[in-house]
Every structure is written in structure tokens, then in C-alpha cells.
Amino acid sequence: MKFITVLFFILCVILFLGSGKYFADVKRPGVYPPKQILKSRALVCAFGGGICLLIALMFSYFS
């Protein structure tokens, strides 16, 4: 069970870092994917990271 918890925490960090990268790319001028696509990708990564964080916290709390 500890392995699953650590796996979800690692996935959470990766998704939050990806979200931060997409938010930083939105601020740059002249990026290829349109800013709406970058914003939606950042929101999806942040939402996925939040869900993984909640799952990891539940696993760590209940085990």
C-alpha cells in the first residue's frame, strides 16, 4: 500500500510541474499552440494533480 501512495504522490508532483510549465508557456509571446489550448492543458494537469493528491492523502491516512 505504501508503494501506491508514493506512486500517487510522484504522479501528483509530475502533473503539477507540467501544469506550471503550461502556465509559464501562456505568458510567453508567440508560442505555437494557441493560448486557449495551453490554458486547457494546464487546467487538466492541475485537476489531475489535485485528484492524485487527494487519492494519495486518502491512502496515506487510511493505511
N, CA, C and O of each residue as an XYZ file, in Angstrom:
252
protein
N       0.822     -1.188      0.000
C       0.000      0.000      0.000
C       0.874      1.264      0.000
O       0.499      2.295     -0.559
N       2.038      1.160      0.636
C       2.943      2.302      0.685
C       3.438      2.659     -0.720
O       3.604      3.834     -1.046
N       3.672      1.635     -1.547
C       4.137      1.872     -2.912
C       3.098      2.653     -3.709
O       3.450      3.561     -4.462
N       1.835      2.311     -3.553
C       0.763      3.002     -4.278
C       0.673      4.453     -3.839
O       0.469      5.345     -4.663
N       0.826      4.693     -2.539
C       0.778      6.059     -2.025
C       1.919      6.896     -2.595
O       1.707      8.027     -3.032
N       3.119      6.342     -2.590
C       4.274      7.057     -3.133
C       4.094      7.289     -4.627
O       4.443      8.354     -5.136
N       3.558      6.312     -5.324
C       3.314      6.449     -6.756
C       2.345      7.593     -7.046
O       2.571      8.372     -7.973
N       1.273      7.703     -6.268
C       0.319      8.793     -6.470
C       0.934     10.150     -6.127
O       0.643     11.142     -6.794
N       1.785     10.207     -5.089
C       2.459     11.465     -4.767
C       3.407     11.883     -5.888
O       3.475     13.062     -6.233
N       4.133     10.931     -6.455
C       5.043     11.239     -7.561
C       4.259     11.702     -8.785
O       4.648     12.664     -9.447
N       3.164     11.024     -9.083
C       2.322     11.425    -10.208
C       1.743     12.819     -9.988
O       1.633     13.605    -10.929
N       1.378     13.123     -8.758
C       0.859     14.442     -8.414
C       1.903     15.523     -8.685
O       1.586     16.562     -9.264
N       3.133     15.282     -8.273
C       4.204     16.258     -8.483
C       4.464     16.456     -9.968
O       4.643     17.586    -10.422
N       4.486     15.369    -10.727
C       4.722     15.467    -12.169
C       3.617     16.276    -12.840
O       3.895     17.123    -13.688
N       2.371     16.020    -12.466
C       1.261     16.755    -13.071
C       1.279     18.233    -12.683
O       0.984     19.089    -13.516
N       1.619     18.544    -11.437
C       1.694     19.946    -11.028
C       2.848     20.670    -11.724
O       2.720     21.844    -12.074
N       3.971     19.979    -11.927
C       5.076     20.596    -12.666
C       4.693     20.835    -14.128
O       5.039     21.867    -14.702
N       3.985     19.891    -14.721
C       3.504     20.080    -16.090
C       2.531     21.232    -16.189
O       2.551     21.997    -17.153
N       1.683     21.352    -15.193
C       0.737     22.459    -15.162
C       1.472     23.791    -15.060
O       1.112     24.759    -15.730
N       2.496     23.837    -14.224
C       3.289     25.061    -14.105
C       3.996     25.415    -15.398
O       4.115     26.591    -15.744
N       4.469     24.400    -16.118
C       5.123     24.649    -17.403
C       4.141     25.232    -18.409
O       4.474     26.173    -19.130
N       2.933     24.680    -18.462
C       1.937     25.203    -19.392
C       1.511     26.616    -19.011
O       1.305     27.451    -19.891
N       1.373     26.902    -17.709
C       1.036     28.262    -17.291
C       2.165     29.232    -17.642
O       1.899     30.376    -18.013
N       3.419     28.790    -17.529
C       4.546     29.647    -17.904
C       4.578     29.865    -19.412
O       4.930     30.953    -19.867
N       4.215     28.849    -20.196
C       4.191     28.996    -21.648
C       3.111     29.962    -22.105
O       3.251     30.591    -23.153
N       2.038     30.090    -21.339
C       0.971     31.029    -21.702
C       1.507     32.457    -21.674
O       1.084     33.290    -22.476
N       2.425     32.748    -20.768
C       2.957     34.108    -20.625
C       3.947     34.476    -21.726
O       4.192     35.658    -21.967
N       4.520     33.468    -22.402
C       5.490     33.751    -23.459
C       4.778     34.217    -24.719
O       3.738     33.666    -25.080
N       5.319     35.215    -25.388
C       4.706     35.640    -26.649
C       5.114     34.722    -27.799
O       6.252     34.257    -27.854
N       4.199     34.468    -28.699
C       4.493     33.738    -29.915
C       4.707     32.252    -29.757
O       5.540     31.678    -30.458
N       3.985     31.610    -28.860
C       4.097     30.156    -28.728
C       3.177     29.505    -29.746
O       2.146     30.069    -30.114
N       3.560     28.294    -30.207
C       2.773     27.672    -31.273
C       1.386     27.234    -30.843
O       0.413     27.684    -31.447
N       1.234     26.373    -29.827
C      -0.162     26.050    -29.520
C      -0.860     27.314    -29.029
O      -0.299     28.052    -28.220
N      -2.044     27.566    -29.494
C      -2.758     28.763    -29.039
C      -2.911     28.777    -27.519
O      -2.906     27.741    -26.856
N      -3.046     29.984    -27.005
C      -3.090     30.145    -25.552
C      -4.284     29.442    -24.929
O      -4.195     28.996    -23.786
N      -5.395     29.330    -25.642
C      -6.558     28.622    -25.103
C      -6.235     27.149    -24.891
O      -6.650     26.557    -23.895
N      -5.501     26.561    -25.819
C      -5.127     25.150    -25.690
C      -4.158     24.969    -24.528
O      -4.271     24.009    -23.765
N      -3.200     25.897    -24.392
C      -2.257     25.804    -23.277
C      -2.968     25.958    -21.935
O      -2.642     25.265    -20.971
N      -3.938     26.868    -21.876
C      -4.688     27.051    -20.630
C      -5.491     25.806    -20.297
O      -5.556     25.403    -19.135
N      -6.106     25.190    -21.305
C      -6.899     23.990    -21.030
C      -5.997     22.829    -20.611
O      -6.367     22.050    -19.733
N      -4.823     22.702    -21.226
C      -3.880     21.653    -20.819
C      -3.407     21.879    -19.384
O      -3.283     20.931    -18.609
N      -3.144     23.139    -19.037
C      -2.698     23.452    -17.677
C      -3.789     23.121    -16.670
O      -3.500     22.581    -15.602
N      -5.035     23.435    -16.995
C      -6.132     23.136    -16.076
C      -6.339     21.634    -15.924
O      -6.612     21.156    -14.823
N      -6.212     20.890    -17.009
C      -6.363     19.434    -16.936
C      -5.248     18.826    -16.088
O      -5.498     17.936    -15.275
N      -4.022     19.306    -16.276
C      -2.906     18.797    -15.462
C      -3.092     19.153    -13.991
O      -2.832     18.326    -13.117
N      -3.536     20.371    -13.713
C      -3.741     20.780    -12.324
C      -4.872     19.980    -11.683
O      -4.769     19.576    -10.525
N      -5.947     19.751    -12.432
C      -7.064     18.966    -11.907
C      -6.626     17.525    -11.648
O      -6.954     16.951    -10.609
N      -5.891     16.948    -12.584
C      -5.381     15.586    -12.396
C      -4.422     15.492    -11.223
O      -4.448     14.516    -10.473
N      -3.575     16.501    -11.060
C      -2.669     16.525     -9.920
C      -3.407     16.639     -8.600
O      -3.016     16.024     -7.609
N      -4.476     17.426     -8.585
C      -5.281     17.545     -7.370
C      -5.978     16.252     -7.015
O      -6.046     15.878     -5.844
N      -6.497     15.565     -8.022
C      -7.155     14.278     -7.781
C      -6.140     13.258     -7.263
O      -6.421     12.522     -6.318
N      -4.959     13.219     -7.886
C      -3.912     12.290     -7.421
C      -3.469     12.624     -6.004
O      -3.184     11.724     -5.214
N      -3.411     13.908     -5.678
C      -3.040     14.307     -4.323
C      -4.088     13.850     -3.318
O      -3.745     13.349     -2.247
N      -5.359     14.019     -3.654
C      -6.421     13.562     -2.748
C      -6.382     12.050     -2.554
O      -6.542     11.561     -1.436
N      -6.170     11.314     -3.636
C      -6.096      9.854     -3.534
C      -4.897      9.444     -2.684
O      -5.004      8.550     -1.844
N      -3.754     10.098     -2.901
C      -2.558      9.767     -2.121
C      -2.759     10.089     -0.643
O      -2.327      9.328      0.223
N      -3.407     11.204     -0.355
C      -3.673     11.547      1.046
C      -4.638     10.559      1.688
O      -4.478     10.203      2.856
N      -5.635     10.116      0.936
C      -6.565      9.123      1.486
C      -5.850      7.801      1.750
O      -6.066      7.177      2.789
N      -4.998      7.369      0.816
C      -4.250      6.130      1.030
C      -3.317      6.247      2.230
O      -3.199      5.312      3.022
N      -2.660      7.387      2.364
C      -1.723      7.538      3.479
C      -2.459      7.679      4.810
O      -1.937      7.272      5.847
N      -3.641      8.240      4.795
C      -4.399      8.421      6.035
C      -5.032      7.117      6.500
O      -5.018      6.817      7.693
N      -5.587      6.341      5.576
C      -6.328      5.138      5.947
C      -5.460      3.890      6.072
O      -5.958      2.839      6.476
N      -4.181      3.982      5.738
C      -3.353      2.770      5.871
C      -2.370      2.880      7.007
O      -1.603      1.950      7.252
